[in-house]
Amino acid sequence: MPRSPTHLRSRPIAAGQLRAFEAVARHLNFRAASEELSLTQSAVSRQIQGLEDDVGVSLFLRHTRAVELTGAGAQLLRAVVPSLERIDGAVRLIRQSAGRKSVAISTWASFASMWLIPRLEAFQQAHPDIDIRIDATDNPVDLDTTDVDLALRYARPGQVPPQAEKLFGEQLTPVISPWLLQSGPRLAQAQDLARFALVEASDAHRTQHLEWLTWQRWFDTQQLSGFVPRRWLYFNYAHQIAQAAVSGQGVALARMPLIADSLTSGALVEALPNRRMDSPMAYWLIVGPRNAARPEVQAFCRWITAQAALTREAIGELAPAATS
């Protein structure tokens, strides 16, 4: 019988009641449910009665030798089963990972896909017992309050905390796919870029620190005025810009640290060697103070600084990385 509205309760449903409900609904038998749950049949019956009191309606029709779900019971069961499965799945994962060493890293998507992830296999081979979690976000995280161990960030020196370690600086250079350079229009001097599509970050002119990444600034350093390319291509992310250049869609003004591997492999070439442009931006390693002493975090920091040294060598930045 439906309960009177004056008897309806608003308190949360107890998890034990939901476990008992799911077991009874699956077996349609109180005795079988009680055996599965290692409870007495009267205890299971009290759990179901309490749940029905809290919900405010009957969930089962009681027959002499069996029970049957009511419409409300069937509705509740459809919500309870996947919820319990998700909880059980989460608990299994937590139990499996309990005691395992792990490092959680916050960085932005383009750096993760273009620089960090291609190198991670080397770390995993050297440290197979350390799990890695990468959280890709453009928003800075608070290392004092989150479960992130370290952050890899892109900023000017004055915009990072004192303990930040500089991995490498930045230059920008026009890059092009080798086949477009060979089969496309002649490209021997800066003015020849007018024959090509130019690829640029779509939000560069709307974000203050990204003004350093614009073709217009590069034109200014080359003393080119009134320059109009064949067309423009705009993308949100650095890895999209690089991919457009690799696929021959145009000439990109790319960040040297992020495309160093593509230059080494030959997927990209510098369109105008010796025309690189300096940027005040740099790439930083910031370790959360709560986790800095953990051996796995220290191992990852040693590894990533060694990788950064290889990148500095590849892009011609031979001076040691300086702290802020």
Secondary structure, DSSP 8 states (H G I E B T S, - for coil): ----GGG---S---HHHHHHHHHHHHHT-HHHHHHHHT--HHHHHHHHHHHHHHHTS--EEE-SS-EEE-HHHHHHHHHHHHHHHHHHHHHHHHHHHTT-EEEEEEE-HHHIIIIIHHHHHHHHHH-TTEEEEEEE-SS---TTTSS--EEEEEE-GGGS-TT-EEEEEEEEEEEE-HHHHHHSS--SSGGGGGGSEEEEETTTTTSGGGGGG-HHHHHHHTT--S---SEEEEESSHHHHHHHHHTTS-EEEEEHHHHHHHHHHTS-EESSTT--EEEEEEEEEEE-TTTTTSHHHHHHHHHHHHHHHHHHHHTT--S---B-
